Amino acid sequence: MTFGRGIRAPRHTTHAARRHHREFHVALIVQKYGGSSVADAESIKRVAKRIVDTRRQGHDVVVAVSAMGDTTDELLDLAGQVAPIPAPRELDMLLSSGERIAMALLAMAIHSMGFEARSFTGSQAGMITDATHGAARIVDVTPVRLREALDEGAIVIVAGFQGFNRDTRDITTLGRGGSDTTAVALAAALHADVCEIYSDVDGIFTADPRVVPKARKLDRVSSEEMLEMAANGAKVLYIRAVEYARRHGVLIHARSTFSSAEGTYVLGEGMQVPDAEEGETMEEPIVAGVATDQSQAKITIIGVPDVPGKAAEIFKLVARTGANVDMIVQNVSAAATGRTDISFTLPKADAPTALRALAADQADVGFESLVHDDQIGKLSVVGAGMRTHSGVSATLFEALSVSGINIEMISTSEIRISVVVRGDDLAEAARVVHTAYGLDGEVDATVYAGTGR
Amino acid sequence: MTFGRGIRAPRHTTHAARRHHREFHVALIVQKYGGSSVADAESIKRVAKRIVDTRRQGHDVVVAVSAMGDTTDELLDLAGQVAPIPAPRELDMLLSSGERIAMALLAMAIHSMGFEARSFTGSQAGMITDATHGAARIVDVTPVRLREALDEGAIVIVAGFQGFNRDTRDITTLGRGGSDTTAVALAAALHADVCEIYSDVDGIFTADPRVVPKARKLDRVSSEEMLEMAANGAKVLYIRAVEYARRHGVLIHARSTFSSAEGTYVLGEGMQVPDAEEGETMEEPIVAGVATDQSQAKITIIGVPDVPGKAAEIFKLVARTGANVDMIVQNVSAAATGRTDISFTLPKADAPTALRALAADQADVGFESLVHDDQIGKLSVVGAGMRTHSGVSATLFEALSVSGINIEMISTSEIRISVVVRGDDLAEAARVVHTAYGLDGEVDATVYAGTGR
């Protein structure tokens, strides 16, 4: 059963090379289940069955699991009751217990189905991080105990979201999306064949099906497209996990806990979908998907003196408030006044602080007034094909124009075009753009009910 | 603040010698809080304040804490829902998360009061056990990290009830009363001045105040008396913790979370209550207390052939069922028949299995019939003074006789006399015996509401 583990292809080889190996060795599959997949005893048993089914197919399985349902929120609530600002080290100690509960229950459930299963905490699994409590970065993964357990034929269950720091010997947590990152990091360290990220949706869609009912599930998406989509509002995968996967050559398969259908493969450079025909050319669509984001606000600074260094002065000021500025547009200067307007977007929650900071420095900066607008929507069209195809932006502008939707801001990257429209227009904009790029499926997508994490 | 730690008296010196040191060093106090003391955010804050008060007095403090309120039962319930017989390794992993939650919250609460506090899991605290999941024995304590934290001026919080095994590197739990044992083991390893076991009762009483309203709190009790009382129904301290304390020379102080009054000191050989006058003679009462136990059943085997080896045959049979036999009485043989009756007591829960085993071997053993009686009560009088005073048993028998209470079985140890009476008579028996030994206090004891664990 463990034949071939020692000669598993190192991670820098291409996926095609690995596929050649696959005929001679058992696959190693890493699976990640989020909190809603293990919300209660029944769900845990369902997930256990799914894991056992994978094992029965002859594969080695390593599972990263999140805390059950609302456990993390409940623990945060308790922390808030005993301390207004909980000590970060202790908060990590507290929160890390959530995944331990879930992983022990999952291992028990598998065990009672007649399969050997062993659970490991982040530190037991060798998930070594820096010492930043609450948002630790993984610096090394030393999965010695996991390999031993796999070699002994056990299914391995690992607590997601947590690690430990070697210097302080303290437990850390990885922050938002931490369990996805745990799974990808384990897949990289163990040279897994695939990292399956389970949630309650079927995969990555060409658009959010709640907004665009004709959205289609993608069979595959490139990791660079996935990163742009995630950064611009798509919620199925966390950016950090996708980045880690791309950097370490991990094949991600985003799929549903509730279906055995294939989901979406997120392909890094040189990767191929497993069992694809050798040399099969991937029919690359120009546009992979349409992402929507209604979580941003727009601030416009009116009457900024149009002199060198003003923009730098303004955005240094905003950066100091911790605000995460996204799009920036500067209007053409009005020759008569020597003044211009600068607009930028940022998360709605960051807007009040940024506004206060700007207002406080109004005299120094010398602008005339501030306009705050939290009724905007951002629409992004993402596609690696944009690099080699022209006319992509024209299609976007044309579709919006025909529907009478006004564009307030535009920004582009190599493989993305984003526009800001009125928030009320966002859904309509997404639908017409989705149709214009030929992305519509034939049937309405199933209801898209959250992210499963 | 840490002056003197290095020269703290080794544990084999007498307490008097340690007292001499106390004038020159800060005391190190280990405190244990049970689940009912940390049942919710309010209780945790109350306990935190108590710990901070101890620290403010200038002492170093190490705290062992149990899981909050019913957490352990809730986790056991979840385990039962996912697996009929949970894998022991995983059950320990699951249950150990309960103390982690409590300890992290407690550390946060202390932290927010302006004091440095650090929580440590069983393995971080160096609580090394054998590999018996669910009932691990402590084999070594290596509190390196705790010493470091103390030296840095922090209050140390340790998860009770848990340890880890060096060979399997797995997390273990210590079983019933585990957090008491954790506290005592920490006190021994750190050469603490005292181990304070907090619960919701004021200390050790001369009898269970729910049964004997005139029971008095004892200021001190010897560890051998405490062991006999605990083994015979007293519930404030666990036998295992008292045994550990006696073996390692740890001074236990059983006291209430809800009062700052002194509780009861449990004194091992050569120990003295802190701040007692040098050379003060301890007024040793002949009888320390009266313990009651209504958890046993009695089985009588009638018509056993009175030949050598019969008793051995019977009790080997019973032992094989795992039953924990307590008292055994064999009647004088009836000369005419050459047969005798043998009675023994055992926990009510063990009786059905023992009865089945005996009935199955009736022909081989050759007895006539079995009588099962689960309406008995056991009363024990415990006192180290029995060794040197005569007439102690006469007082007991006289008191019961005057009250018309029939004695069904008698057994004695060096410092204990136990009798079995009708269960309905037990409370009355305890009251008259308590009075007969001059143990009655002047006022009714406060209501004795559980054990705080």
Chai-1 contact restraints between the chains, C-beta under 6 A:
chainA,res_idxA,chainB,res_idxB,connection_type,confidence,min_distance_angstrom,max_distance_angstrom,comment,restraint_id
A,A41,B,Q81,contact,1.0,0.0,6.0,A-B,restraint_1
A,A41,B,V82,contact,1.0,0.0,6.0,A-B,restraint_2
A,I44,B,V82,contact,1.0,0.0,6.0,A-B,restraint_3
A,K45,B,V82,contact,1.0,0.0,6.0,A-B,restraint_4
A,Q81,B,A41,contact,1.0,0.0,6.0,A-B,restraint_5
A,V82,B,A41,contact,1.0,0.0,6.0,A-B,restraint_6
A,V82,B,I44,contact,1.0,0.0,6.0,A-B,restraint_7
A,V82,B,K45,contact,1.0,0.0,6.0,A-B,restraint_8
A,V82,B,L105,contact,1.0,0.0,6.0,A-B,restraint_9
A,V82,B,M108,contact,1.0,0.0,6.0,A-B,restraint_10
A,V82,B,A109,contact,1.0,0.0,6.0,A-B,restraint_11
A,A83,B,M108,contact,1.0,0.0,6.0,A-B,restraint_12
A,A83,B,A109,contact,1.0,0.0,6.0,A-B,restraint_13
A,A83,B,S112,contact,1.0,0.0,6.0,A-B,restraint_14
A,P86,B,M108,contact,1.0,0.0,6.0,A-B,restraint_15
A,A87,B,M108,contact,1.0,0.0,6.0,A-B,restraint_16
A,A87,B,H111,contact,1.0,0.0,6.0,A-B,restraint_17
A,E90,B,A104,contact,1.0,0.0,6.0,A-B,restraint_18
A,E90,B,A107,contact,1.0,0.0,6.0,A-B,restraint_19
A,E90,B,M108,contact,1.0,0.0,6.0,A-B,restraint_20
A,E90,B,S119,contact,1.0,0.0,6.0,A-B,restraint_21
A,M93,B,A104,contact,1.0,0.0,6.0,A-B,restraint_22
A,M93,B,S119,contact,1.0,0.0,6.0,A-B,restraint_23
A,L94,B,A104,contact,1.0,0.0,6.0,A-B,restraint_24
A,S97,B,S97,contact,1.0,0.0,6.0,A-B,restraint_25
A,S97,B,R100,contact,1.0,0.0,6.0,A-B,restraint_26
A,S97,B,I101,contact,1.0,0.0,6.0,A-B,restraint_27
A,R100,B,S97,contact,1.0,0.0,6.0,A-B,restraint_28
A,I101,B,S97,contact,1.0,0.0,6.0,A-B,restraint_29
A,A104,B,E90,contact,1.0,0.0,6.0,A-B,restraint_30
A,A104,B,M93,contact,1.0,0.0,6.0,A-B,restraint_31
A,A104,B,L94,contact,1.0,0.0,6.0,A-B,restraint_32
A,L105,B,L78,contact,1.0,0.0,6.0,A-B,restraint_33
A,L105,B,V82,contact,1.0,0.0,6.0,A-B,restraint_34
A,A107,B,E90,contact,1.0,0.0,6.0,A-B,restraint_35
A,M108,B,V82,contact,1.0,0.0,6.0,A-B,restraint_36
A,M108,B,A83,contact,1.0,0.0,6.0,A-B,restraint_37
A,M108,B,P86,contact,1.0,0.0,6.0,A-B,restraint_38
A,M108,B,A87,contact,1.0,0.0,6.0,A-B,restraint_39
A,M108,B,E90,contact,1.0,0.0,6.0,A-B,restraint_40
A,A109,B,V82,contact,1.0,0.0,6.0,A-B,restraint_41
A,A109,B,A83,contact,1.0,0.0,6.0,A-B,restraint_42
A,H111,B,A87,contact,1.0,0.0,6.0,A-B,restraint_43
A,S112,B,A83,contact,1.0,0.0,6.0,A-B,restraint_44
A,S119,B,E90,contact,1.0,0.0,6.0,A-B,restraint_45
A,S119,B,M93,contact,1.0,0.0,6.0,A-B,restraint_46
